[in-house]
Amino acid sequence: MLAAARHATRTAAGTTGRRSALAGVRQWQQRQQQLQRRGFGVQVARRAPSEEGQGQAQEHGQAQAQEQGQAQQEAPEAEAEAETQAAQEERTRPRTPAELEAAVRAARQAFGDVLPEAHLSGEEYRVYERLYGAPLRVVPMEELVAERVEHEEDGEGESGLAKGEVYSVRDSLFVERKDGTLKAVEYFVGGEAGAVGEGAREVEMEEGEEGEEFVEEVEEGEEGEEMAEAEELGFEAEEGEEEEYEGSGGEKVRAHPLTLAGRWATSPSTIHLPKAAFVEPISNILAAASNKHLSEAAQRVFGGRRLPYSAATPRPAGGELVQKPIPLEPGQTSMAPMESDAYLAAVMPGTYASMVSVLVEVRRRLGGEWLSGLLQKEGGPLILDASSGGAAVVAWREVLRAEWARIQEAGEAAEGAPAPVGKASVVTGADTLRKRAAQFLDNTTFIPRLPETIGPADKVGPKARKVFDVVVAPHFLWGIREEWLRKAALQKLWSLTSPRGGVLVLLEKGLPRGFEVIAGARAQLLDTVIASPGAERTETLLQDSKHKGRWTKKEQAMIVAPCTNHTACPMYQIPGVSRNRKDFCYFKQRYIRPPYLQRLLGARDRNHEDVQFSYLAVQRGVDLRRERRFEQGETAADAAFEGHGFEEVVDVDVEEGVDAEAGVEAETIVAEQEQAQQEPTQEPTTTTEEAAPSTTAEQDAASAKAAVAASAAQTQALTLTLPRLILPPLKRRGHIIMDMCTPAGRLERWTVPRSFGKQAYRDARKARWGDLWALGAATRVPRTVRLGKGGAADAARVHGDAVGFRDLGVAAAKLSKEDKRRLKEKRGKSEKKGRVTRRMDREILLEILSYIPRHPSSQRTLYACCLVNHQWYNAAIARLYEAPHLIGPNFAPFVRTICPSINAHVKRSELAELVRVLDLRHIVHQSSKSVTARLLGRVKGSLEVFMAPQSSFAVNCFAALSKCTKLRTLDLSLTSEAIALASLAHALRPLESLKTLYFPRSSNDSDAFLSAHMRWPPALEALHLSGGIHGRFISGLGDPVSGATHLPPSLAVLSLTHCPRLKEAEVLGLLAHAGPQLRELTVENIRDLGHASLDGVLRACAGEDVQPGAASGGSRARGLAFLRLSLDYITFNAFGREGTGLSSCSLQRLELSSSGDTGPRHEGPDLDLEPLDLVAALDEGFFPELRVVRVAKSAGWHVPPLVEDTAHLSEELKEGRGRGRAREAGVWTIDDE
């Protein structure tokens, strides 16, 4: 019985069951009348009436047909001409969007997925494709009738169209008695095409006159019991269908306009990923990868077969849900090709679905004006995707295209013009992900990291920084471990949001920890930047109070969704992590998995997935609370409890999903549908009346449009003051229970019984998780927040019951001693041995640790700090492992900690990510080459400085070294094994961040081809050459024709030490090419350099020719600031205008070392460099900036007879200290190396 009733309801109008029988009959007959007036009359066969009233229905139809035939024969020719003219005017009249949609929906309800030929006009067909997609088939009406006749004869259905038959529908009707109660009745509706306009009136009339003939009362029997049982067990209409019931008089009771305006879900509720813009490009990218390898990589990265560490949130089979952020971030600088493919396949589909859901909700709450304004902006809107790799950009552009289609249909934009989607900026640090995302994103700029924070000085002037209309950051904040770094990142995102109405969207996985991250960001924005009544300013931080004052004024901003209050979150009353949290704010969105994700999961029986997420959307620079003058808080909560919109309930046929599809407020659609249904419900005989003038129609349309716009704005403002359902409603017998987050910032449980009203009860039964509720309730009680263990729930109960619901008369709960102890522990107090200790803020701990000097002796101090408690451990462990002091005894324990397993995929150590400096110079025999390579492989993601050991570094370590993409300093000078420079050159190619490089002293010979084609790091600033460097390598560094150098332009420091094969001409030739760009130069410990061989070093650094007999250009060596030479290579002719031929030199610091040769440095004693030689150079102005001179003890400047001259030189240097940059000035002696 129950199945038959359901099937009769779904197939009543010959369709797949979207409407009840009466609605299908009415709309089909109205469509027939409209087509007859427009000249598109179609003869459609009807089904025979029911057995009970078949004879009477046939007699009634025949009599009516005879009367119509006689009337047509007696009609004069003038009347026929008038009807023809009226039909012609009706065909040429422009149709409004509401009329087009009404005609399309009627066709959909009548024919389902199949469409008769010539049934819809061109405009109507375009609307049909936008709402429902292309029909499955377009067939002639005769073929459609024949198919349904065969379907009826085969017994496959209970209803259909047969030639000469009439519709007959059996359904339930609720009739109101005199005492106000309802009784259930059965009725049958029958009629011909000509009796369309009187369908409802006929039922009502025949019920009063003949009663038993067409209406019979349903007794309390088996059918009533089955229907009640089904209703109690929750047998609802299918998702996407609209259940409706009949009120007295046959009028349909539908959803309230405010209920439609507050709906959360998208339409359709299941999102289909766009094929052309998203699914097909990614499928083409993944086609080159092996499915098996891709699946293994995804399971390895995202935590197993069900990918729990991706955007998905699968429920575990047993145990607690593991809460971890997504391990791959688009902003990370290195990502393997297979990891990039796994990110595209596993993370992007869920991110796209959740972002579409959020953006649709933001558009609903801000209204069409916001999105229309962005589309009308010159160049289109600007969007910044901070952390989804481009998935959020695709979602944003799909929403823009849908809005643009609505604008075109309304006639506000040229038809056929492409949607101005604007420009996008996407953060992608890895080249592999950037190249893949560029294949499906156009008009997009890919940046390696987030732009810097925009300060007040960067917002004005000709060099004002660019801000974005929409900034989205899905799955971004949770991956930042440090709280202060997370706050700084949120402040950066806020500064990049446009202060003229820009929207910031934050989104995390729908898990307790993800919610806590979003709630913490919400609390930070409310405390620091969002101004609310009574909270217009915030107290400035202590370090900024000198410049900004004690108080800082907040900005105009507003939380758009999901919250309708600007107070503390009732589910996040105590900041931080709470174990076993049961109540947290999150939402769901269902989407159809793409084929590559199905293969990745190995799914065969289900192709959809529900993605959970918590989010926050904030608009900057605009506060609708002030513009629309509405309030949030206790007043709004009380008004919502009383109920809105009962003064005027509009009773029209509006499909519930139309708001999401067309992007129009419910009030707008109600008004347009009312206007569109006025003419189709009239009889054809009224065409003889004179039509109203066009000017009057235009005025009426303009006034109606203005009224609709005002009503839409009022509805939009009202939705921002409504409570939101935080859980699915509980359907009980005769009443509905809904858990609400109210505008007052409290959690309450509202009850809507059947006696509260038909409209409210019906909408409450149809309410969904996340909807805004406007129709009030009969009762409300406070709801206890379950925050987990550790006293959090007790604290919430105190704040909620005793304070938040004091106005409801709920008494405060008394706490036991155990509850008080737990509450104190949660607040940071603990009693131990009679002493009370308090937890300090993390910022204070980091400030204390900053006073510990960065010295090897501080390792024990940092270790002691880690033993205090967990809070001190979390703060000090990073400093302890940032630059560990490694020596023989502690090296083996360090290796066991960083490398707990030989295979990194078996067991990893989180402490490896903390190592920034790895100094192995003190390790001689305690390590091996494989251990060194393993260490480099573990710390490759964070290593910035590496100093190689003496005996445990070889060519097998270069593979791991090339993956340390964050490396800034590489020192290979102490390696004892001979290293091929070709292997070193190959390992340097990926190291784009390298700034300092020390060549190994024990390297093999090199050639000119290697140096000429060597790819130097682009950011290299300091180069220290040693080992097997000889003339051929040096000659390859410069172009002999143009004189240019192959070294990077950023090079500023050059050192030539321990190069036994270098000659004088080769050194000066290298300086001639690279000298002008140098700031520091060191040349020492080169065996083949003779006496006075580097006297021309200053001229070479100035770019002058140093060959004998070459004339001087009188230029100045401006760039060189530091020079370190051996006394064995120079004489007094190396300094001064006469010896160098230069006008001056910008040298600030001079160091004169010794090669260690104890014999005479030259043949004649008159060529020694003495202090008076430098005094003379200072007197003649050759060294205007020289302030420091350091000389080796072997030069004898500190003993007589040169000690007095040295003192004179020191006085000369100190006299010019005021004009120099160095704080120290004078002459110092250094030990001989």
Rosetta blueprint (number, residue, H / E / L):
1 M L
2 L H
3 A H
4 A H
5 A H
6 R H
7 H H
8 A H
9 T H
10 R H
11 T L
12 A L
13 A L
14 G L
15 T L
16 T L
17 G L
18 R L
19 R L
20 S L
21 A H
22 L H
23 A H
24 G H
25 V H
26 R H
27 Q H
28 W H
29 Q H
30 Q H
31 R H
32 Q H
33 Q H
34 Q H
35 L H
36 Q H
37 R H
38 R L
39 G L
40 F L
41 G L
42 V L
43 Q L
44 V L
45 A L
46 R L
47 R L
48 A L
49 P L
50 S L
51 E L
52 E L
53 G L
54 Q H
55 G H
56 Q H
57 A H
58 Q H
59 E H
60 H H
61 G H
62 Q H
63 A H
64 Q H
65 A H
66 Q H
67 E H
68 Q H
69 G H
70 Q H
71 A H
72 Q H
73 Q H
74 E H
75 A L
76 P L
77 E H
78 A H
79 E H
80 A H
81 E H
82 A H
83 E H
84 T H
85 Q H
86 A H
87 A H
88 Q H
89 E H
90 E H
91 R H
92 T H
93 R L
94 P L
95 R L
96 T L
97 P H
98 A H
99 E H
100 L H
101 E H
102 A H
103 A H
104 V H
105 R H
106 A H
107 A H
108 R H
109 Q H
110 A H
111 F H
112 G L
113 D L
114 V E
115 L E
116 P E
117 E L
118 A L
119 H L
120 L L
121 S L
122 G H
123 E H
124 E H
125 Y H
126 R H
127 V H
128 Y H
129 E H
130 R H
131 L H
132 Y H
133 G L
134 A L
135 P L
136 L L
137 R E
138 V E
139 V E
140 P L
141 M H
142 E H
143 E H
144 L H
145 V H
146 A H
147 E H
148 R H
149 V H
150 E H
151 H H
152 E H
153 E H
154 D L
155 G L
156 E L
157 G L
158 E L
159 S L
160 G L
161 L L
162 A L
163 K L
164 G L
165 E L
166 V L
167 Y L
168 S E
169 V E
170 R E
171 D E
172 S E
173 L E
174 F E
175 V E
176 E E
177 R L
178 K L
179 D L
180 G L
181 T L
182 L E
183 K E
184 A E
185 V E
186 E E
187 Y E
188 F E
189 V E
190 G E
191 G L
192 E L
193 A H
194 G H
195 A H
196 V L
197 G L
198 E L
199 G H
200 A H
201 R H
202 E H
203 V H
204 E H
205 M H
206 E H
207 E H
208 G H
209 E H
210 E L
211 G H
212 E H
213 E H
214 F L
215 V E
216 E E
217 E E
218 V L
219 E L
220 E L
221 G L
222 E H
223 E H
224 G H
225 E H
226 E H
227 M H
228 A H
229 E H
230 A H
231 E H
232 E H
233 L H
234 G L
235 F L
236 E L
237 A L
238 E L
239 E L
240 G L
241 E L
242 E L
243 E L
244 E L
245 Y E
246 E E
247 G L
248 S H
249 G H
250 G H
251 E L
252 K E
253 V E
254 R L
255 A L
256 H L
257 P H
258 L H
259 T H
260 L H
261 A H
262 G L
263 R L
264 W L
265 A L
266 T L
267 S L
268 P L
269 S L
270 T E
271 I E
272 H L
273 L L
274 P L
275 K H
276 A H
277 A H
278 F H
279 V H
280 E H
281 P H
282 I H
283 S H
284 N H
285 I H
286 L H
287 A L
288 A L
289 A L
290 S L
291 N H
292 K H
293 H H
294 L H
295 S H
296 E H
297 A H
298 A H
299 Q H
300 R H
301 V H
302 F L
303 G L
304 G L
305 R L
306 R L
307 L L
308 P L
309 Y L
310 S L
311 A L
312 A L
313 T L
314 P L
315 R L
316 P L
317 A L
318 G L
319 G L
320 E L
321 L L
322 V L
323 Q L
324 K L
325 P L
326 I L
327 P L
328 L L
329 E L
330 P L
331 G L
332 Q L
333 T L
334 S L
335 M L
336 A L
337 P H
338 M H
339 E H
340 S H
341 D H
342 A H
343 Y H
344 L H
345 A H
346 A H
347 V L
348 M H
349 P H
350 G H
351 T H
352 Y H
353 A H
354 S H
355 M H
356 V H
357 S H
358 V H
359 L H
360 V H
361 E H
362 V H
363 R H
364 R H
365 R H
366 L H
367 G L
368 G H
369 E H
370 W H
371 L H
372 S H
373 G H
374 L H
375 L H
376 Q L
377 K L
378 E L
379 G L
380 G L
381 P L
382 L E
383 I E
384 L E
385 D E
386 A L
387 S L
388 S L
389 G L
390 G L
391 A H
392 A H
393 V H
394 V H
395 A H
396 W H
397 R H
398 E H
399 V H
400 L H
401 R H
402 A H
403 E H
404 W H
405 A H
406 R H
407 I H
408 Q H
409 E H
410 A L
411 G L
412 E L
413 A L
414 A L
415 E L
416 G L
417 A L
418 P L
419 A L
420 P L
421 V L
422 G L
423 K E
424 A E
425 S E
426 V E
427 V E
428 T L
429 G L
430 A L
431 D H
432 T H
433 L H
434 R H
435 K H
436 R H
437 A H
438 A L
439 Q L
440 F L
441 L L
442 D L
443 N L
444 T E
445 T E
446 F E
447 I E
448 P L
449 R L
450 L L
451 P L
452 E L
453 T L
454 I L
455 G L
456 P H
457 A H
458 D H
459 K L
460 V L
461 G L
462 P L
463 K L
464 A L
465 R L
466 K L
467 V L
468 F E
469 D L
470 V E
471 V E
472 V E
473 A E
474 P E
475 H L
476 F L
477 L L
478 W L
479 G L
480 I L
481 R L
482 E L
483 E H
484 W H
485 L H
486 R H
487 K H
488 A H
489 A H
490 L H
491 Q H
492 K H
493 L H
494 W H
495 S H
496 L H
497 T E
498 S L
499 P L
500 R L
501 G L
502 G L
503 V E
504 L E
505 V E
506 L E
507 L E
508 E E
509 K E
510 G L
511 L L
512 P H
513 R H
514 G H
515 F H
516 E H
517 V H
518 I H
519 A H
520 G H
521 A H
522 R H
523 A H
524 Q H
525 L H
526 L H
527 D H
528 T H
529 V L
530 I E
531 A L
532 S E
533 P L
534 G L
535 A E
536 E L
537 R E
538 T E
539 E E
540 T L
541 L L
542 L H
543 Q H
544 D H
545 S H
546 K H
547 H H
548 K H
549 G L
550 R L
551 W E
552 T E
553 K E
554 K L
555 E E
556 Q L
557 A E
558 M E
559 I E
560 V E
561 A E
562 P L
563 C L
564 T L
565 N L
566 H L
567 T L
568 A L
569 C L
570 P L
571 M L
572 Y L
573 Q L
574 I L
575 P L
576 G L
577 V L
578 S L
579 R L
580 N L
581 R L
582 K L
583 D L
584 F L
585 C L
586 Y L
587 F E
588 K E
589 Q E
590 R E
591 Y E
592 I E
593 R L
594 P L
595 P H
596 Y H
597 L H
598 Q H
599 R H
600 L H
601 L H
602 G L
603 A L
604 R L
605 D L
606 R L
607 N L
608 H E
609 E E
610 D E
611 V E
612 Q E
613 F E
614 S E
615 Y E
616 L E
617 A E
618 V E
619 Q E
620 R E
621 G L
622 V L
623 D L
624 L H
625 R H
626 R H
627 E H
628 R L
629 R L
630 F L
631 E L
632 Q L
633 G L
634 E H
635 T H
636 A H
637 A H
638 D H
639 A H
640 A H
641 F H
642 E H
643 G L
644 H L
645 G L
646 F L
647 E L
648 E L
649 V L
650 V L
651 D L
652 V L
653 D L
654 V L
655 E L
656 E L
657 G L
658 V H
659 D H
660 A H
661 E H
662 A H
663 G L
664 V L
665 E L
666 A H
667 E H
668 T H
669 I H
670 V H
671 A H
672 E H
673 Q H
674 E H
675 Q H
676 A H
677 Q L
678 Q L
679 E L
680 P L
681 T L
682 Q L
683 E L
684 P H
685 T H
686 T H
687 T H
688 T H
689 E L
690 E L
691 A L
692 A L
693 P L
694 S H
695 T H
696 T H
697 A H
698 E H
699 Q H
700 D H
701 A H
702 A H
703 S H
704 A H
705 K H
706 A H
707 A H
708 V H
709 A H
710 A H
711 S H
712 A H
713 A H
714 Q H
715 T H
716 Q H
717 A H
718 L H
719 T H
720 L L
721 T L
722 L L
723 P L
724 R E
725 L E
726 I L
727 L L
728 P L
729 P L
730 L E
731 K E
732 R E
733 R L
734 G L
735 H E
736 I E
737 I E
738 M E
739 D E
740 M E
741 C E
742 T L
743 P L
744 A L
745 G L
746 R L
747 L E
748 E E
749 R E
750 W E
751 T E
752 V E
753 P E
754 R H
755 S H
756 F H
757 G L
758 K H
759 Q H
760 A H
761 Y H
762 R H
763 D H
764 A H
765 R H
766 K H
767 A L
768 R L
769 W L
770 G L
771 D L
772 L E
773 W L
774 A L
775 L L
776 G L
777 A L
778 A L
779 T E
780 R E
781 V E
782 P E
783 R L
784 T L
785 V L
786 R L
787 L L
788 G L
789 K L
790 G L
791 G L
792 A H
793 A H
794 D H
795 A H
796 A H
797 R H
798 V H
799 H H
800 G H
801 D H
802 A H
803 V H
804 G H
805 F L
806 R H
807 D H
808 L H
809 G L
810 V L
811 A L
812 A L
813 A L
814 K L
815 L L
816 S L
817 K H
818 E H
819 D H
820 K H
821 R H
822 R H
823 L H
824 K H
825 E H
826 K H
827 R H
828 G L
829 K E
830 S E
831 E E
832 K E
833 K L
834 G L
835 R E
836 V E
837 T E
838 R E
839 R L
840 M L
841 D L
842 R H
843 E H
844 I H
845 L H
846 L H
847 E H
848 I H
849 L H
850 S L
851 Y L
852 I L
853 P L
854 R L
855 H L
856 P H
857 S H
858 S H
859 Q H
860 R H
861 T H
862 L H
863 Y H
864 A H
865 C H
866 C H
867 L L
868 V L
869 N L
870 H H
871 Q H
872 W H
873 Y H
874 N H
875 A H
876 A H
877 I H
878 A H
879 R H
880 L H
881 Y H
882 E H
883 A L
884 P L
885 H L
886 L L
887 I L
888 G H
889 P H
890 N H
891 F H
892 A H
893 P H
894 F H
895 V H
896 R H
897 T H
898 I H
899 C L
900 P L
901 S L
902 I L
903 N L
904 A L
905 H L
906 V L
907 K L
908 R L
909 S L
910 E H
911 L H
912 A H
913 E H
914 L H
915 V L
916 R L
917 V E
918 L E
919 D E
920 L L
921 R L
922 H L
923 I L
924 V L
925 H L
926 Q L
927 S L
928 S L
929 K H
930 S H
931 V H
932 T H
933 A H
934 R H
935 L H
936 L H
937 G H
938 R H
939 V L
940 K L
941 G L
942 S L
943 L L
944 E L
945 V E
946 F E
947 M E
948 A L
949 P L
950 Q L
951 S L
952 S L
953 F L
954 A L
955 V H
956 N H
957 C H
958 F H
959 A H
960 A H
961 L H
962 S L
963 K L
964 C L
965 T L
966 K L
967 L L
968 R L
969 T E
970 L E
971 D E
972 L L
973 S L
974 L L
975 T L
976 S L
977 E L
978 A L
979 I E
980 A L
981 L H
982 A H
983 S H
984 L H
985 A H
986 H H
987 A H
988 L H
989 R L
990 P L
991 L L
992 E L
993 S L
994 L L
995 K L
996 T E
997 L E
998 Y E
999 F L
1000 P L
1001 R L
1002 S L
1003 S E
1004 N L
1005 D L
1006 S L
1007 D L
1008 A H
1009 F H
1010 L H
1011 S H
1012 A H
1013 H L
1014 M L
1015 R L
1016 W L
1017 P L
1018 P L
1019 A L
1020 L L
1021 E L
1022 A E
1023 L E
1024 H E
1025 L E
1026 S L
1027 G L
1028 G L
1029 I L
1030 H L
1031 G H
1032 R H
1033 F H
1034 I H
1035 S H
1036 G H
1037 L L
1038 G E
1039 D L
1040 P L
1041 V L
1042 S L
1043 G L
1044 A L
1045 T E
1046 H L
1047 L L
1048 P L
1049 P L
1050 S L
1051 L L
1052 A L
1053 V E
1054 L E
1055 S E
1056 L E
1057 T E
1058 H L
1059 C L
1060 P L
1061 R L
1062 L L
1063 K L
1064 E H
1065 A H
1066 E H
1067 V H
1068 L H
1069 G H
1070 L H
1071 L H
1072 A H
1073 H H
1074 A H
1075 G H
1076 P H
1077 Q H
1078 L L
1079 R L
1080 E E
1081 L E
1082 T E
1083 V E
1084 E E
1085 N L
1086 I L
1087 R L
1088 D L
1089 L L
1090 G L
1091 H L
1092 A L
1093 S L
1094 L L
1095 D L
1096 G L
1097 V H
1098 L H
1099 R H
1100 A H
1101 C H
1102 A L
1103 G L
1104 E L
1105 D L
1106 V L
1107 Q L
1108 P L
1109 G L
1110 A L
1111 A L
1112 S L
1113 G L
1114 G L
1115 S L
1116 R E
1117 A E
1118 R L
1119 G L
1120 L L
1121 A L
1122 F E
1123 L E
1124 R E
1125 L E
1126 S E
1127 L H
1128 D H
1129 Y H
1130 I L
1131 T L
1132 F H
1133 N H
1134 A H
1135 F L
1136 G L
1137 R H
1138 E H
1139 G H
1140 T H
1141 G L
1142 L L
1143 S L
1144 S E
1145 C E
1146 S L
1147 L L
1148 Q L
1149 R E
1150 L E
1151 E E
1152 L E
1153 S E
1154 S L
1155 S L
1156 G L
1157 D L
1158 T L
1159 G L
1160 P L
1161 R L
1162 H L
1163 E L
1164 G L
1165 P H
1166 D H
1167 L H
1168 D L
1169 L L
1170 E L
1171 P H
1172 L H
1173 D H
1174 L H
1175 V H
1176 A H
1177 A H
1178 L H
1179 D H
1180 E L
1181 G L
1182 F L
1183 F L
1184 P L
1185 E L
1186 L L
1187 R L
1188 V E
1189 V E
1190 R E
1191 V E
1192 A E
1193 K H
1194 S H
1195 A H
1196 G L
1197 W L
1198 H L
1199 V L
1200 P L
1201 P L
1202 L L
1203 V H
1204 E H
1205 D H
1206 T H
1207 A H
1208 H H
1209 L H
1210 S H
1211 E H
1212 E H
1213 L H
1214 K H
1215 E H
1216 G L
1217 R L
1218 G L
1219 R L
1220 G L
1221 R L
1222 A L
1223 R L
1224 E L
1225 A L
1226 G E
1227 V E
1228 W E
1229 T E
1230 I E
1231 D L
1232 D L
1233 E L
